[in-house]
Amino acid sequence: MPQTAAETVAEDAWLNRIADEAEAEGFEGALCLDGMAALVLGRERRESPRPGRGPGGGS
């Protein structure tokens, strides 16, 4: 079901409010999107089994 104009305005106001709150907190300790992606990809690589190793891996 499509949003009504009132719902769209309310959602925009909510998004703007949380963006303002996040901006007010500053950037100390924040990660850029590329940094976050690198952390996630690094974790996935560490957690996924390597081919040929582990149960059923045929090593």
Predicted model as a PDB file, atoms N, CA, C, CB and O in Angstrom, pLDDT in the B-factor column:
MODEL        1                                                                  
ATOM      1  N   MET A   1       0.843  -1.173   0.000  1.00 85.00           N  
ATOM      2  CA  MET A   1       0.000   0.000   0.000  1.00 85.00           C  
ATOM      3  C   MET A   1       0.897   1.248   0.000  1.00 85.00           C  
ATOM      4  CB  MET A   1      -0.964  -0.008   1.226  1.00 85.00           C  
ATOM      5  O   MET A   1       1.773   1.364   0.856  1.00 85.00           O  
ATOM      6  N   PRO A   2       0.703   2.150  -0.910  1.00 89.00           N  
ATOM      7  CA  PRO A   2       1.511   3.375  -0.970  1.00 89.00           C  
ATOM      8  C   PRO A   2       1.291   4.259   0.260  1.00 89.00           C  
ATOM      9  CB  PRO A   2       1.180   4.164  -2.243  1.00 89.00           C  
ATOM     10  O   PRO A   2       0.230   4.242   0.884  1.00 89.00           O  
ATOM     11  N   GLN A   3       2.317   5.019   0.581  1.00 91.00           N  
ATOM     12  CA  GLN A   3       2.221   5.947   1.705  1.00 91.00           C  
ATOM     13  C   GLN A   3       1.342   7.130   1.338  1.00 91.00           C  
ATOM     14  CB  GLN A   3       3.616   6.431   2.132  1.00 91.00           C  
ATOM     15  O   GLN A   3       1.291   7.564   0.188  1.00 91.00           O  
ATOM     16  N   THR A   4       0.652   7.636   2.350  1.00 96.00           N  
ATOM     17  CA  THR A   4      -0.094   8.874   2.150  1.00 96.00           C  
ATOM     18  C   THR A   4       0.875  10.034   2.258  1.00 96.00           C  
ATOM     19  CB  THR A   4      -1.254   9.017   3.181  1.00 96.00           C  
ATOM     20  O   THR A   4       2.005   9.863   2.715  1.00 96.00           O  
ATOM     21  N   ALA A   5       0.441  11.206   1.841  1.00 95.00           N  
ATOM     22  CA  ALA A   5       1.287  12.398   1.936  1.00 95.00           C  
ATOM     23  C   ALA A   5       1.645  12.673   3.389  1.00 95.00           C  
ATOM     24  CB  ALA A   5       0.580  13.623   1.317  1.00 95.00           C  
ATOM     25  O   ALA A   5       2.777  13.057   3.684  1.00 95.00           O  
ATOM     26  N   ALA A   6       0.699  12.481   4.297  1.00 95.00           N  
ATOM     27  CA  ALA A   6       0.953  12.720   5.724  1.00 95.00           C  
ATOM     28  C   ALA A   6       1.999  11.743   6.253  1.00 95.00           C  
ATOM     29  CB  ALA A   6      -0.355  12.594   6.538  1.00 95.00           C  
ATOM     30  O   ALA A   6       2.854  12.127   7.051  1.00 95.00           O  
ATOM     31  N   GLU A   7       1.940  10.479   5.817  1.00 96.00           N  
ATOM     32  CA  GLU A   7       2.929   9.492   6.251  1.00 96.00           C  
ATOM     33  C   GLU A   7       4.314   9.843   5.718  1.00 96.00           C  
ATOM     34  CB  GLU A   7       2.525   8.083   5.787  1.00 96.00           C  
ATOM     35  O   GLU A   7       5.309   9.703   6.429  1.00 96.00           O  
ATOM     36  N   THR A   8       4.379  10.289   4.491  1.00 96.00           N  
ATOM     37  CA  THR A   8       5.651  10.685   3.898  1.00 96.00           C  
ATOM     38  C   THR A   8       6.258  11.868   4.640  1.00 96.00           C  
ATOM     39  CB  THR A   8       5.467  11.030   2.424  1.00 96.00           C  
ATOM     40  O   THR A   8       7.458  11.884   4.911  1.00 96.00           O  
ATOM     41  N   VAL A   9       5.436  12.854   4.968  1.00 96.00           N  
ATOM     42  CA  VAL A   9       5.919  14.023   5.718  1.00 96.00           C  
ATOM     43  C   VAL A   9       6.397  13.594   7.099  1.00 96.00           C  
ATOM     44  CB  VAL A   9       4.807  15.099   5.844  1.00 96.00           C  
ATOM     45  O   VAL A   9       7.442  14.052   7.562  1.00 96.00           O  
ATOM     46  N   ALA A  10       5.645  12.722   7.761  1.00 96.00           N  
ATOM     47  CA  ALA A  10       6.034  12.248   9.095  1.00 96.00           C  
ATOM     48  C   ALA A  10       7.344  11.464   9.037  1.00 96.00           C  
ATOM     49  CB  ALA A  10       4.920  11.372   9.700  1.00 96.00           C  
ATOM     50  O   ALA A  10       8.206  11.625   9.900  1.00 96.00           O  
ATOM     51  N   GLU A  11       7.492  10.616   8.021  1.00 96.00           N  
ATOM     52  CA  GLU A  11       8.723   9.832   7.879  1.00 96.00           C  
ATOM     53  C   GLU A  11       9.917  10.745   7.594  1.00 96.00           C  
ATOM     54  CB  GLU A  11       8.571   8.788   6.752  1.00 96.00           C  
ATOM     55  O   GLU A  11      10.992  10.554   8.162  1.00 96.00           O  
ATOM     56  N   ASP A  12       9.737  11.719   6.731  1.00 96.00           N  
ATOM     57  CA  ASP A  12      10.812  12.668   6.436  1.00 96.00           C  
ATOM     58  C   ASP A  12      11.226  13.429   7.691  1.00 96.00           C  
ATOM     59  CB  ASP A  12      10.373  13.654   5.342  1.00 96.00           C  
ATOM     60  O   ASP A  12      12.416  13.627   7.935  1.00 96.00           O  
ATOM     61  N   ALA A  13      10.244  13.855   8.488  1.00 96.00           N  
ATOM     62  CA  ALA A  13      10.547  14.578   9.731  1.00 96.00           C  
ATOM     63  C   ALA A  13      11.316  13.680  10.686  1.00 96.00           C  
ATOM     64  CB  ALA A  13       9.251  15.085  10.404  1.00 96.00           C  
ATOM     65  O   ALA A  13      12.274  14.123  11.320  1.00 96.00           O  
ATOM     66  N   TRP A  14      10.905  12.421  10.793  1.00 95.00           N  
ATOM     67  CA  TRP A  14      11.588  11.478  11.675  1.00 95.00           C  
ATOM     68  C   TRP A  14      13.026  11.233  11.210  1.00 95.00           C  
ATOM     69  CB  TRP A  14      10.816  10.149  11.735  1.00 95.00           C  
ATOM     70  O   TRP A  14      13.952  11.240  12.022  1.00 95.00           O  
ATOM     71  N   LEU A  15      13.213  11.017   9.910  1.00 95.00           N  
ATOM     72  CA  LEU A  15      14.567  10.800   9.386  1.00 95.00           C  
ATOM     73  C   LEU A  15      15.446  12.024   9.594  1.00 95.00           C  
ATOM     74  CB  LEU A  15      14.514  10.447   7.900  1.00 95.00           C  
ATOM     75  O   LEU A  15      16.618  11.890   9.947  1.00 95.00           O  
ATOM     76  N   ASN A  16      14.898  13.211   9.380  1.00 94.00           N  
ATOM     77  CA  ASN A  16      15.669  14.431   9.604  1.00 94.00           C  
ATOM     78  C   ASN A  16      16.050  14.583  11.067  1.00 94.00           C  
ATOM     79  CB  ASN A  16      14.880  15.648   9.143  1.00 94.00           C  
ATOM     80  O   ASN A  16      17.157  15.016  11.385  1.00 94.00           O  
ATOM     81  N   ARG A  17      15.119  14.221  11.968  1.00 95.00           N  
ATOM     82  CA  ARG A  17      15.408  14.337  13.397  1.00 95.00           C  
ATOM     83  C   ARG A  17      16.532  13.394  13.809  1.00 95.00           C  
ATOM     84  CB  ARG A  17      14.153  14.046  14.220  1.00 95.00           C  
ATOM     85  O   ARG A  17      17.447  13.802  14.523  1.00 95.00           O  
ATOM     86  N   ILE A  18      16.476  12.133  13.366  1.00 93.00           N  
ATOM     87  CA  ILE A  18      17.545  11.223  13.779  1.00 93.00           C  
ATOM     88  C   ILE A  18      18.871  11.584  13.104  1.00 93.00           C  
ATOM     89  CB  ILE A  18      17.165   9.771  13.450  1.00 93.00           C  
ATOM     90  O   ILE A  18      19.935  11.360  13.682  1.00 93.00           O  
ATOM     91  N   ALA A  19      18.822  12.134  11.899  1.00 90.00           N  
ATOM     92  CA  ALA A  19      20.053  12.591  11.247  1.00 90.00           C  
ATOM     93  C   ALA A  19      20.659  13.762  12.023  1.00 90.00           C  
ATOM     94  CB  ALA A  19      19.774  13.005   9.778  1.00 90.00           C  
ATOM     95  O   ALA A  19      21.874  13.824  12.208  1.00 90.00           O  
ATOM     96  N   ASP A  20      19.813  14.686  12.477  1.00 91.00           N  
ATOM     97  CA  ASP A  20      20.305  15.812  13.274  1.00 91.00           C  
ATOM     98  C   ASP A  20      20.904  15.338  14.590  1.00 91.00           C  
ATOM     99  CB  ASP A  20      19.176  16.806  13.545  1.00 91.00           C  
ATOM    100  O   ASP A  20      21.934  15.850  15.027  1.00 91.00           O  
ATOM    101  N   GLU A  21      20.261  14.359  15.224  1.00 91.00           N  
ATOM    102  CA  GLU A  21      20.785  13.817  16.485  1.00 91.00           C  
ATOM    103  C   GLU A  21      22.137  13.151  16.264  1.00 91.00           C  
ATOM    104  CB  GLU A  21      19.793  12.809  17.097  1.00 91.00           C  
ATOM    105  O   GLU A  21      23.062  13.336  17.056  1.00 91.00           O  
ATOM    106  N   ALA A  22      22.251  12.381  15.195  1.00 87.00           N  
ATOM    107  CA  ALA A  22      23.515  11.702  14.904  1.00 87.00           C  
ATOM    108  C   ALA A  22      24.610  12.716  14.600  1.00 87.00           C  
ATOM    109  CB  ALA A  22      23.349  10.730  13.724  1.00 87.00           C  
ATOM    110  O   ALA A  22      25.750  12.552  15.037  1.00 87.00           O  
ATOM    111  N   GLU A  23      24.271  13.756  13.859  1.00 87.00           N  
ATOM    112  CA  GLU A  23      25.248  14.792  13.530  1.00 87.00           C  
ATOM    113  C   GLU A  23      25.699  15.527  14.780  1.00 87.00           C  
ATOM    114  CB  GLU A  23      24.665  15.781  12.522  1.00 87.00           C  
ATOM    115  O   GLU A  23      26.869  15.892  14.896  1.00 87.00           O  
ATOM    116  N   ALA A  24      24.783  15.748  15.716  1.00 90.00           N  
ATOM    117  CA  ALA A  24      25.117  16.449  16.954  1.00 90.00           C  
ATOM    118  C   ALA A  24      26.068  15.627  17.818  1.00 90.00           C  
ATOM    119  CB  ALA A  24      23.847  16.773  17.739  1.00 90.00           C  
ATOM    120  O   ALA A  24      26.846  16.187  18.591  1.00 90.00           O  
ATOM    121  N   GLU A  25      26.010  14.302  17.691  1.00 88.00           N  
ATOM    122  CA  GLU A  25      26.902  13.440  18.466  1.00 88.00           C  
ATOM    123  C   GLU A  25      28.339  13.521  17.967  1.00 88.00           C  
ATOM    124  CB  GLU A  25      26.416  11.997  18.412  1.00 88.00           C  
ATOM    125  O   GLU A  25      29.268  13.165  18.693  1.00 88.00           O  
ATOM    126  N   GLY A  26      28.527  13.975  16.760  1.00 87.00           N  
ATOM    127  CA  GLY A  26      29.870  14.114  16.209  1.00 87.00           C  
ATOM    128  C   GLY A  26      30.330  12.857  15.503  1.00 87.00           C  
ATOM    129  O   GLY A  26      29.606  11.866  15.400  1.00 87.00           O  
ATOM    130  N   PHE A  27      31.551  12.930  15.025  1.00 82.00           N  
ATOM    131  CA  PHE A  27      32.084  11.842  14.212  1.00 82.00           C  
ATOM    132  C   PHE A  27      33.118  11.011  14.948  1.00 82.00           C  
ATOM    133  CB  PHE A  27      32.687  12.392  12.956  1.00 82.00           C  
ATOM    134  O   PHE A  27      33.658  10.064  14.375  1.00 82.00           O  
ATOM    135  N   GLU A  28      33.413  11.338  16.210  1.00 81.00           N  
ATOM    136  CA  GLU A  28      34.404  10.573  16.951  1.00 81.00           C  
ATOM    137  C   GLU A  28      33.937   9.130  17.092  1.00 81.00           C  
ATOM    138  CB  GLU A  28      34.659  11.201  18.336  1.00 81.00           C  
ATOM    139  O   GLU A  28      32.833   8.871  17.570  1.00 81.00           O  
ATOM    140  N   GLY A  29      34.767   8.212  16.682  1.00 78.00           N  
ATOM    141  CA  GLY A  29      34.430   6.804  16.752  1.00 78.00           C  
ATOM    142  C   GLY A  29      33.558   6.316  15.605  1.00 78.00           C  
ATOM    143  O   GLY A  29      33.204   5.138  15.558  1.00 78.00           O  
ATOM    144  N   ALA A  30      33.211   7.197  14.685  1.00 81.00           N  
ATOM    145  CA  ALA A  30      32.361   6.803  13.566  1.00 81.00           C  
ATOM    146  C   ALA A  30      33.200   6.170  12.462  1.00 81.00           C  
ATOM    147  CB  ALA A  30      31.584   8.016  13.022  1.00 81.00           C  
ATOM    148  O   ALA A  30      34.391   6.449  12.325  1.00 81.00           O  
ATOM    149  N   LEU A  31      32.557   5.320  11.684  1.00 79.00           N  
ATOM    150  CA  LEU A  31      33.216   4.694  10.547  1.00 79.00           C  
ATOM    151  C   LEU A  31      32.539   5.158   9.264  1.00 79.00           C  
ATOM    152  CB  LEU A  31      33.181   3.148  10.663  1.00 79.00           C  
ATOM    153  O   LEU A  31      31.328   5.375   9.222  1.00 79.00           O  
ATOM    154  N   CYS A  32      33.337   5.301   8.238  1.00 87.00           N  
ATOM    155  CA  CYS A  32      32.741   5.573   6.932  1.00 87.00           C  
ATOM    156  C   CYS A  32      32.149   4.270   6.406  1.00 87.00           C  
ATOM    157  CB  CYS A  32      33.797   6.165   5.927  1.00 87.00           C  
ATOM    158  O   CYS A  32      32.436   3.199   6.940  1.00 87.00           O  
ATOM    159  N   LEU A  33      31.354   4.351   5.397  1.00 89.00           N  
ATOM    160  CA  LEU A  33      30.719   3.158   4.839  1.00 89.00           C  
ATOM    161  C   LEU A  33      31.760   2.160   4.347  1.00 89.00           C  
ATOM    162  CB  LEU A  33      29.778   3.541   3.695  1.00 89.00           C  
ATOM    163  O   LEU A  33      31.586   0.953   4.514  1.00 89.00           O  
ATOM    164  N   ASP A  34      32.836   2.648   3.744  1.00 91.00           N  
ATOM    165  CA  ASP A  34      33.886   1.749   3.271  1.00 91.00           C  
ATOM    166  C   ASP A  34      34.549   1.018   4.434  1.00 91.00           C  
ATOM    167  CB  ASP A  34      34.936   2.528   2.473  1.00 91.00           C  
ATOM    168  O   ASP A  34      34.869  -0.167   4.330  1.00 91.00           O  
ATOM    169  N   GLY A  35      34.753   1.726   5.540  1.00 88.00           N  
ATOM    170  CA  GLY A  35      35.354   1.105   6.723  1.00 88.00           C  
ATOM    171  C   GLY A  35      34.455   0.037   7.311  1.00 88.00           C  
ATOM    172  O   GLY A  35      34.928  -1.030   7.703  1.00 88.00           O  
ATOM    173  N   MET A  36      33.160   0.316   7.374  1.00 88.00           N  
ATOM    174  CA  MET A  36      32.213  -0.663   7.888  1.00 88.00           C  
ATOM    175  C   MET A  36      32.169  -1.886   6.983  1.00 88.00           C  
ATOM    176  CB  MET A  36      30.816  -0.045   8.020  1.00 88.00           C  
ATOM    177  O   MET A  36      32.134  -3.016   7.471  1.00 88.00           O  
ATOM    178  N   ALA A  37      32.171  -1.676   5.681  1.00 90.00           N  
ATOM    179  CA  ALA A  37      32.153  -2.794   4.738  1.00 90.00           C  
ATOM    180  C   ALA A  37      33.401  -3.660   4.907  1.00 90.00           C  
ATOM    181  CB  ALA A  37      32.055  -2.277   3.288  1.00 90.00           C  
ATOM    182  O   ALA A  37      33.314  -4.887   4.861  1.00 90.00           O  
ATOM    183  N   ALA A  38      34.542  -3.039   5.099  1.00 91.00           N  
ATOM    184  CA  ALA A  38      35.780  -3.798   5.282  1.00 91.00           C  
ATOM    185  C   ALA A  38      35.713  -4.649   6.547  1.00 91.00           C  
ATOM    186  CB  ALA A  38      36.988  -2.850   5.346  1.00 91.00           C  
ATOM    187  O   ALA A  38      36.176  -5.790   6.552  1.00 91.00           O  
ATOM    188  N   LEU A  39      35.135  -4.098   7.627  1.00 89.00           N  
ATOM    189  CA  LEU A  39      34.994  -4.875   8.855  1.00 89.00           C  
ATOM    190  C   LEU A  39      34.058  -6.060   8.660  1.00 89.00           C  
ATOM    191  CB  LEU A  39      34.483  -3.989   9.984  1.00 89.00           C  
ATOM    192  O   LEU A  39      34.355  -7.169   9.104  1.00 89.00           O  
ATOM    193  N   VAL A  40      32.938  -5.831   8.003  1.00 89.00           N  
ATOM    194  CA  VAL A  40      31.970  -6.903   7.782  1.00 89.00           C  
ATOM    195  C   VAL A  40      32.577  -7.978   6.891  1.00 89.00           C  
ATOM    196  CB  VAL A  40      30.674  -6.349   7.152  1.00 89.00           C  
ATOM    197  O   VAL A  40      32.452  -9.167   7.186  1.00 89.00           O  
ATOM    198  N   LEU A  41      33.228  -7.580   5.811  1.00 90.00           N  
ATOM    199  CA  LEU A  41      33.831  -8.565   4.910  1.00 90.00           C  
ATOM    200  C   LEU A  41      34.939  -9.333   5.609  1.00 90.00           C  
ATOM    201  CB  LEU A  41      34.381  -7.882   3.653  1.00 90.00           C  
ATOM    202  O   LEU A  41      35.087 -10.536   5.392  1.00 90.00           O  
ATOM    203  N   GLY A  42      35.714  -8.663   6.441  1.00 89.00           N  
ATOM    204  CA  GLY A  42      36.769  -9.341   7.186  1.00 89.00           C  
ATOM    205  C   GLY A  42      36.198 -10.371   8.138  1.00 89.00           C  
ATOM    206  O   GLY A  42      36.746 -11.466   8.269  1.00 89.00           O  
ATOM    207  N   ARG A  43      35.105 -10.038   8.802  1.00 82.00           N  
ATOM    208  CA  ARG A  43      34.463 -10.971   9.728  1.00 82.00           C  
ATOM    209  C   ARG A  43      33.914 -12.166   8.975  1.00 82.00           C  
ATOM    210  CB  ARG A  43      33.340 -10.277  10.512  1.00 82.00           C  
ATOM    211  O   ARG A  43      34.060 -13.305   9.419  1.00 82.00           O  
ATOM    212  N   GLU A  44      33.278 -11.912   7.829  1.00 80.00           N  
ATOM    213  CA  GLU A  44      32.726 -13.013   7.046  1.00 80.00           C  
ATOM    214  C   GLU A  44      33.828 -13.952   6.582  1.00 80.00           C  
ATOM    215  CB  GLU A  44      31.947 -12.478   5.843  1.00 80.00           C  
ATOM    216  O   GLU A  44      33.644 -15.169   6.572  1.00 80.00           O  
ATOM    217  N   ARG A  45      34.958 -13.403   6.204  1.00 81.00           N  
ATOM    218  CA  ARG A  45      36.064 -14.252   5.733  1.00 81.00           C  
ATOM    219  C   ARG A  45      36.613 -15.096   6.875  1.00 81.00           C  
ATOM    220  CB  ARG A  45      37.192 -13.391   5.120  1.00 81.00           C  
ATOM    221  O   ARG A  45      36.970 -16.256   6.670  1.00 81.00           O  
ATOM    222  N   ARG A  46      36.683 -14.525   8.078  1.00 79.00           N  
ATOM    223  CA  ARG A  46      37.201 -15.276   9.226  1.00 79.00           C  
ATOM    224  C   ARG A  46      36.225 -16.361   9.668  1.00 79.00           C  
ATOM    225  CB  ARG A  46      37.490 -14.329  10.395  1.00 79.00           C  
ATOM    226  O   ARG A  46      36.642 -17.420  10.135  1.00 79.00           O  
ATOM    227  N   GLU A  47      34.915 -16.098   9.519  1.00 78.00           N  
ATOM    228  CA  GLU A  47      33.914 -17.036  10.014  1.00 78.00           C  
ATOM    229  C   GLU A  47      33.542 -18.117   9.015  1.00 78.00           C  
ATOM    230  CB  GLU A  47      32.688 -16.295  10.409  1.00 78.00           C  
ATOM    231  O   GLU A  47      33.054 -19.176   9.408  1.00 78.00           O  
ATOM    232  N   SER A  48      33.763 -17.871   7.730  1.00 73.00           N  
ATOM    233  CA  SER A  48      33.358 -18.872   6.745  1.00 73.00           C  
ATOM    234  C   SER A  48      34.453 -19.919   6.614  1.00 73.00           C  
ATOM    235  CB  SER A  48      33.060 -18.215   5.371  1.00 73.00           C  
ATOM    236  O   SER A  48      35.639 -19.591   6.634  1.00 73.00           O  
ATOM    237  N   PRO A  49      34.051 -21.193   6.479  1.00 68.00           N  
ATOM    238  CA  PRO A  49      35.051 -22.254   6.336  1.00 68.00           C  
ATOM    239  C   PRO A  49      35.785 -22.135   5.010  1.00 68.00           C  
ATOM    240  CB  PRO A  49      34.393 -23.632   6.448  1.00 68.00           C  
ATOM    241  O   PRO A  49      35.207 -21.744   3.996  1.00 68.00           O  
ATOM    242  N   ARG A  50      37.036 -22.469   5.034  1.00 61.00           N  
ATOM    243  CA  ARG A  50      37.835 -22.430   3.808  1.00 61.00           C  
ATOM    244  C   ARG A  50      37.618 -23.707   3.012  1.00 61.00           C  
ATOM    245  CB  ARG A  50      39.338 -22.243   4.133  1.00 61.00           C  
ATOM    246  O   ARG A  50      37.442 -24.776   3.597  1.00 61.00           O  
ATOM    247  N   PRO A  51      37.628 -23.615   1.698  1.00 63.00           N  
ATOM    248  CA  PRO A  51      37.446 -24.819   0.888  1.00 63.00           C  
ATOM    249  C   PRO A  51      38.526 -25.855   1.219  1.00 63.00           C  
ATOM    250  CB  PRO A  51      37.479 -24.468  -0.620  1.00 63.00           C  
ATOM    251  O   PRO A  51      39.704 -25.521   1.348  1.00 63.00           O  
ATOM    252  N   GLY A  52      38.102 -27.118   1.354  1.00 60.00           N  
ATOM    253  CA  GLY A  52      39.068 -28.180   1.607  1.00 60.00           C  
ATOM    254  C   GLY A  52      39.457 -28.331   3.058  1.00 60.00           C  
ATOM    255  O   GLY A  52      40.335 -29.134   3.371  1.00 60.00           O  
ATOM    256  N   ARG A  53      38.829 -27.582   3.965  1.00 56.00           N  
ATOM    257  CA  ARG A  53      39.176 -27.685   5.374  1.00 56.00           C  
ATOM    258  C   ARG A  53      37.905 -27.843   6.202  1.00 56.00           C  
ATOM    259  CB  ARG A  53      39.981 -26.448   5.836  1.00 56.00           C  
ATOM    260  O   ARG A  53      36.830 -27.374   5.829  1.00 56.00           O  
ATOM    261  N   GLY A  54      38.064 -28.506   7.315  1.00 54.00           N  
ATOM    262  CA  GLY A  54      36.941 -28.638   8.227  1.00 54.00           C  
ATOM    263  C   GLY A  54      36.028 -29.773   7.832  1.00 54.00           C  
ATOM    264  O   GLY A  54      36.332 -30.549   6.926  1.00 54.00           O  
ATOM    265  N   PRO A  55      34.893 -29.864   8.529  1.00 55.00           N  
ATOM    266  CA  PRO A  55      33.963 -30.980   8.285  1.00 55.00           C  
ATOM    267  C   PRO A  55      33.492 -31.009   6.838  1.00 55.00           C  
ATOM    268  CB  PRO A  55      32.752 -30.882   9.221  1.00 55.00           C  
ATOM    269  O   PRO A  55      32.992 -30.011   6.319  1.00 55.00           O  
ATOM    270  N   GLY A  56      33.652 -32.134   6.208  1.00 53.00           N  
ATOM    271  CA  GLY A  56      33.191 -32.287   4.833  1.00 53.00           C  
ATOM    272  C   GLY A  56      34.007 -31.542   3.810  1.00 53.00           C  
ATOM    273  O   GLY A  56      33.619 -31.462   2.645  1.00 53.00           O  
ATOM    274  N   GLY A  57      35.138 -30.992   4.227  1.00 53.00           N  
ATOM    275  CA  GLY A  57      35.949 -30.198   3.341  1.00 53.00           C  
ATOM    276  C   GLY A  57      36.910 -30.990   2.477  1.00 53.00           C  
ATOM    277  O   GLY A  57      37.475 -30.471   1.515  1.00 53.00           O  
ATOM    278  N   GLY A  58      37.088 -32.252   2.832  1.00 50.00           N  
ATOM    279  CA  GLY A  58      37.940 -33.115   2.017  1.00 50.00           C  
ATOM    280  C   GLY A  58      39.408 -32.906   2.207  1.00 50.00           C  
ATOM    281  O   GLY A  58      40.175 -33.140   1.273  1.00 50.00           O  
ATOM    282  N   SER A  59      39.854 -32.465   3.399  1.00 46.00           N  
ATOM    283  CA  SER A  59      41.300 -32.279   3.568  1.00 46.00           C  
ATOM    284  C   SER A  59      41.947 -33.497   4.158  1.00 46.00           C  
ATOM    285  CB  SER A  59      41.588 -31.081   4.441  1.00 46.00           C  
ATOM    286  O   SER A  59      43.160 -33.512   4.367  1.00 46.00           O  
TER     287      SER A  59                                                      
ENDMDL                                                                          
END                                                                             
